[in-house]
Structures are given as C-alpha cells and as structure tokens.
C-alpha cells in the first residue's frame, strides 16, 4: 500500500522545503552550472540530502537529480525506486519567484504509484497515488502533515470555465505554441485560457481541475514529472506520450522523458 510510505514522503518534502527557503531568503545566493548549463544551488543539494536521509530507511533505491545515479545495468533490476527532484524550477527559485517545488515519486514496475509535490513559498502540499486519490493541503508546520486525511480532495474547481491549457514559464517553445494555437482554432480563442506556470505546478493545476490540457514538447527529465504524473492521474487525468496511447514509463536506460500530453477526461 502506498499509504505506508506517504507520511514519510510528506515529511521529507516539507523538511526539504524548509531548507530551500533558508537559502531563498539568504543574501547573495551562489549559483553554479552543470555540464548541460542548467543552474544548481546549495538549496538543491541540501534538499536532496534531506530527502535521501528521510527515505533511505525503507531500503528502496533512490534516483535523485542531485545524487550519483546507478548504471542502468543495476537499475534495470529494481522493482521499485524513489524518483526525486529536490528543487524543481531552479530558474524560478534563483529569480526568487514562487514557481518552484519539491518533487518525490515512488515508482513500481516503471509506473508512478505515489507522488508528492510541495511548493515551499505558498506552503501548499499536493499528493496522490494509486488507491489513494489526489489531495491538496496547506502546511504551516510539520505536525499538520499528520492530518493529511483531512486534505482537500482533487479536483475541486467548478465546471463551466474556459478550456484551460497549461504551458511552461521557462520552457515554452514554437512546438508548444503551435499546439496551443491548434486548440484555439478548434475551440475558439475566446473559449480558451492559456495558463503559464513554472515547475511541476503545471501538474497541480491539472489535478485541481483548473485546466484541461498540458502538452509538453520540450526536453524534460523523469524526476521532473514522475510526482506530477502520479497526482494528475490520481485526480482523474490521463497522461500518455503524444500518440495518446503509449504510457509514460520511468527508470528507463535514458532518463530523459518523452514528449507527453496530460488531459482531463
């Protein structure tokens, strides 16, 4: 049962978020760059260490963006693993915006069965999984997590809205714009609403029911999307590769995720 891991994963996400906010409020944040030119800060590394420490007691292998990743010859034999992005939306974090998150997912047989997304600035925790449903709760202190059963079940947004299309704040490209324009032509521009947001909060908007479509035509890693995938599906959405049928799988040899689409059924 995913519930047996839920509270520990919620605690790990919250503690990581607290460590991230310490750096967020500090003066003179130092930014380094990886080989692919993506930014990384001490907040990414601190958050990863906290999550790994919290989750290691389960004996389940962990794939984290900020930790050394085992070779596929080792990973291919894993029935389960944690998939972690300790700070998703580092660009937004560096600009001291609100659109960054902590992402934790539990993968079984290459599919996400539990997802946790925590937005440290707004203190909103999203979670969901197989047999659990999807939820959102406000978290002011760690003891609040013990009342996760009282969280708001998702989706919770009233119907009768415009057709919402979610796009990326930092990774919008011509392919995505063309896909959105095609929806405008099909449904009428006045009947649609484009919602631009950073990090895995795009999945949260889908889970809440505030949007009906999230197409992704730009490069992204498995740890960026695994938690959101679990939450969105638990809320009643479906997520596939662009062909509409091929499932999005995890812990592959190549940890780059395929282009995908999330739809509200």
GUVEX-467868 format. One line per 4 residues: number of its first residue (from 0); their letters; for each residue z, x, y of C-alpha. Coordinates in nm, 3 decimals. Layout:
<atoms>
NUM> a> Z X Y ~ ...
</atoms>
This chain:
<atoms>
0> xxxx> 0.000 0.000 0.000 ~ -0.094 0.133 0.343 ~ 0.229 -0.014 0.484 ~ 0.428 0.263 0.317
4> xxxx> 0.257 0.517 0.545 ~ 0.233 0.303 0.857 ~ 0.567 0.364 1.029 ~ 0.547 0.741 0.979
8> xxxx> 0.195 0.749 1.121 ~ 0.304 0.536 1.419 ~ 0.591 0.777 1.486 ~ 0.359 1.077 1.457
12> xxxx> 0.116 0.924 1.708 ~ 0.394 0.837 1.953 ~ 0.554 1.182 1.937 ~ 0.215 1.345 1.985
16> xxxx> 0.153 1.120 2.284 ~ 0.481 1.224 2.444 ~ 0.387 1.591 2.406 ~ 0.045 1.524 2.556
20> xxxx> 0.198 1.353 2.859 ~ 0.420 1.655 2.928 ~ 0.104 1.861 2.978 ~ -0.071 1.575 3.160
24> xxxx> 0.199 1.578 3.429 ~ 0.224 1.957 3.450 ~ 0.075 2.170 3.725 ~ -0.224 2.397 3.666
28> xxxx> -0.343 2.279 3.324 ~ -0.524 2.562 3.142 ~ -0.850 2.467 2.974 ~ -1.023 2.674 2.704
32> xxxx> -1.359 2.609 2.540 ~ -1.460 2.610 2.176 ~ -1.781 2.756 2.035 ~ -1.958 2.422 2.091
36> xxxx> -1.846 2.426 2.459 ~ -1.609 2.134 2.408 ~ -1.282 2.169 2.604 ~ -0.941 2.218 2.445
40> xxxx> -0.593 2.242 2.599 ~ -0.243 2.324 2.484 ~ -0.188 1.948 2.464 ~ -0.448 1.921 2.185
44> xxxx> -0.278 2.197 1.990 ~ 0.079 2.076 2.047 ~ -0.011 1.722 1.943 ~ -0.183 1.844 1.629
48> xxxx> 0.121 2.048 1.525 ~ 0.348 1.746 1.568 ~ 0.125 1.517 1.364 ~ 0.078 1.769 1.084
52> xxxx> 0.454 1.824 1.068 ~ 0.524 1.448 1.051 ~ 0.261 1.367 0.788 ~ 0.284 1.674 0.563
56> xxxx> 0.581 1.528 0.375 ~ 0.351 1.283 0.196 ~ 0.164 1.564 0.025 ~ -0.172 1.420 0.134
60> xxxx> -0.421 1.677 0.271 ~ -0.490 1.664 0.644 ~ -0.817 1.713 0.828 ~ -0.739 1.771 1.195
64> xxxx> -0.979 1.878 1.468 ~ -0.736 2.147 1.584 ~ -0.642 2.291 1.243 ~ -0.827 2.505 0.992
68> xxxx> -1.035 2.276 0.771 ~ -1.062 2.338 0.398 ~ -1.401 2.418 0.247 ~ -1.590 2.123 0.104
72> xxxx> -1.555 2.267 -0.248 ~ -1.184 2.194 -0.204 ~ -1.214 1.873 -0.003 ~ -1.459 1.707 -0.236
76> xxxx> -1.184 1.663 -0.493 ~ -0.950 1.481 -0.257 ~ -0.898 1.114 -0.341 ~ -0.712 1.066 -0.012
80> xxxx> -0.668 1.256 0.313 ~ -0.547 1.208 0.667 ~ -0.815 1.231 0.937 ~ -0.667 1.330 1.274
84> xxxx> -0.789 1.376 1.629 ~ -0.470 1.471 1.812 ~ -0.627 1.420 2.156 ~ -0.948 1.219 2.169
88> xxxx> -1.105 1.215 2.513 ~ -1.006 1.564 2.626 ~ -1.254 1.548 2.915 ~ -1.083 1.236 3.047
92> xxxx> -0.743 1.399 2.990 ~ -0.842 1.705 3.194 ~ -0.956 1.478 3.478 ~ -0.618 1.304 3.447
96> xxxx> -0.777 0.969 3.373 ~ -0.630 0.711 3.133 ~ -0.900 0.702 2.865 ~ -0.762 0.939 2.603
100> xxxx> -0.589 0.867 2.276 ~ -0.418 0.999 1.966 ~ -0.613 0.907 1.650 ~ -0.473 0.906 1.296
104> xxxx> -0.651 0.758 0.993 ~ -0.582 0.750 0.622 ~ -0.896 0.793 0.412 ~ -0.923 0.685 0.048
108> xxxx> -1.237 0.740 -0.157 ~ -1.422 0.826 0.166 ~ -1.330 0.499 0.340 ~ -1.067 0.444 0.613
112> xxxx> -0.784 0.221 0.491 ~ -0.537 0.270 0.778 ~ -0.589 0.355 1.145 ~ -0.357 0.425 1.439
116> xxxx> -0.474 0.474 1.798 ~ -0.219 0.545 2.070 ~ -0.303 0.551 2.441 ~ -0.018 0.755 2.596
120> xxxx> -0.080 0.663 2.962 ~ -0.070 0.286 2.906 ~ 0.170 0.321 2.610 ~ -0.040 0.083 2.402
124> xxxx> -0.042 0.134 2.026 ~ -0.325 -0.010 1.816 ~ -0.311 -0.011 1.438 ~ -0.465 -0.182 1.140
128> xxxx> -0.587 -0.142 0.789 ~ -0.672 -0.288 0.453 ~ -0.444 -0.579 0.365 ~ -0.266 -0.540 0.698
132> xxxx> -0.481 -0.685 0.974 ~ -0.515 -0.534 1.321 ~ -0.249 -0.525 1.593 ~ -0.162 -0.406 1.943
136> xxxx> 0.185 -0.339 2.081 ~ 0.347 -0.188 2.389 ~ 0.572 0.109 2.312 ~ 0.827 0.231 2.565
140> xxxx> 1.050 0.417 2.319 ~ 1.024 0.523 1.958 ~ 1.266 0.256 1.836 ~ 1.010 -0.007 1.944
144> xxxx> 0.795 0.102 1.651 ~ 1.039 -0.049 1.403 ~ 0.932 -0.391 1.532 ~ 0.566 -0.341 1.451
148> xxxx> 0.564 -0.670 1.260 ~ 0.607 -0.846 1.597 ~ 0.297 -0.685 1.746 ~ 0.007 -0.895 1.878
152> xxxx> -0.248 -0.969 1.610 ~ -0.609 -0.889 1.699 ~ -0.849 -1.021 1.808 ~ -0.664 -1.205 2.084
156> xxxx> -0.929 -1.255 2.352 ~ -1.051 -1.607 2.429 ~ -1.407 -1.706 2.339 ~ -1.664 -1.829 2.592
160> xxxx> -1.704 -1.488 2.752 ~ -2.019 -1.290 2.820 ~ -2.168 -1.084 2.539 ~ -1.980 -0.755 2.577
164> xxxx> -2.148 -0.425 2.493 ~ -1.930 -0.114 2.478 ~ -2.060 0.223 2.595 ~ -1.918 0.573 2.627
168> xxxx> -1.790 0.710 2.957 ~ -1.870 1.074 2.877 ~ -2.149 1.047 2.619 ~ -2.387 0.780 2.747
172> xxxx> -2.749 0.881 2.676 ~ -3.101 0.738 2.701 ~ -3.098 0.602 2.343 ~ -2.782 0.403 2.412
176> xxxx> -2.915 0.278 2.745 ~ -3.236 0.166 2.574 ~ -3.035 -0.020 2.307 ~ -2.834 -0.196 2.577
180> xxxx> -3.150 -0.287 2.768 ~ -3.290 -0.441 2.450 ~ -2.982 -0.664 2.425 ~ -3.027 -0.762 2.791
184> xxxx> -3.385 -0.866 2.721 ~ -3.281 -1.063 2.413 ~ -2.978 -1.241 2.559 ~ -3.040 -1.228 2.932
188> xxxx> -2.881 -0.973 3.163 ~ -2.661 -1.235 3.330 ~ -2.519 -1.332 2.991 ~ -2.415 -0.976 2.905
192> xxxx> -2.146 -0.738 3.022 ~ -2.151 -0.359 2.977 ~ -1.804 -0.212 2.927 ~ -1.779 0.165 2.978
196> xxxx> -1.469 0.341 2.848 ~ -1.371 0.680 2.708 ~ -1.238 0.797 2.370 ~ -1.160 0.568 2.076
200> xxxx> -1.056 0.292 2.316 ~ -1.409 0.158 2.259 ~ -1.297 0.053 1.911 ~ -0.983 -0.105 2.057
204> xxxx> -1.193 -0.318 2.292 ~ -1.395 -0.432 1.992 ~ -1.079 -0.507 1.793 ~ -0.931 -0.707 2.079
208> xxxx> -1.240 -0.925 2.089 ~ -1.335 -0.824 2.444 ~ -1.679 -0.707 2.328 ~ -1.924 -0.795 2.053
212> xxxx> -2.126 -0.476 2.009 ~ -2.068 -0.100 2.014 ~ -2.378 0.110 1.936 ~ -2.334 0.487 1.908
216> xxxx> -2.644 0.707 1.939 ~ -2.479 1.038 2.031 ~ -2.308 1.311 1.832 ~ -1.951 1.249 1.723
220> xxxx> -1.715 1.379 1.456 ~ -1.549 1.188 1.174 ~ -1.199 1.236 1.321 ~ -1.317 1.072 1.645
224> xxxx> -1.399 0.742 1.475 ~ -1.203 0.705 1.150 ~ -0.894 0.538 1.301 ~ -1.103 0.309 1.519
228> xxxx> -1.319 0.218 1.221 ~ -1.014 0.103 1.024 ~ -0.875 -0.100 1.313 ~ -1.203 -0.265 1.411
232> xxxx> -1.281 -0.371 1.053 ~ -0.924 -0.498 1.005 ~ -0.976 -0.717 1.314 ~ -1.287 -0.877 1.163
236> xxxx> -1.564 -0.648 1.286 ~ -1.818 -0.474 1.065 ~ -1.927 -0.112 1.105 ~ -2.231 0.049 0.946
240> xxxx> -2.491 0.312 1.009 ~ -2.774 0.197 1.235 ~ -2.966 0.033 0.950 ~ -2.698 -0.236 0.936
244> xxxx> -2.618 -0.185 0.567 ~ -2.525 0.177 0.490 ~ -2.146 0.228 0.504 ~ -1.999 0.498 0.727
248> xxxx> -1.815 0.740 0.497 ~ -1.568 1.022 0.558 ~ -1.469 1.364 0.425 ~ -1.834 1.449 0.371
252> xxxx> -1.965 1.803 0.346 ~ -2.083 1.773 0.707 ~ -1.803 1.622 0.917 ~ -2.044 1.502 1.183
256> xxxx> -2.054 1.123 1.178 ~ -2.388 0.939 1.165 ~ -2.509 0.716 1.446 ~ -2.344 0.381 1.388
260> xxxx> -2.301 0.028 1.515 ~ -1.989 -0.189 1.533 ~ -2.041 -0.565 1.552 ~ -1.809 -0.860 1.580
264> x> -1.903 -1.102 1.304
</atoms>
